Amino acid sequence: MHKFLAKLNKVLLPSYSKKRLDLSKATKIQKAIIAWRYFITTKALGN
């Protein structure tokens, strides 16, 4: 399940590391997206 969500995140959600987003200037929504991607990625790698 988590591997599927990780692939879906990669396709649908923006990659802020490629855009070189400064975390101190990120909005709350951007921080939430980063946290969600991190959570799903770590769960997918753990399985």
Secondary structure, DSSP 8 states (H G I E B T S, - for coil): -HHHHHHHHHHHS--TTTTT--GGG--HHHHHHHHHHHHHHHHHHH-
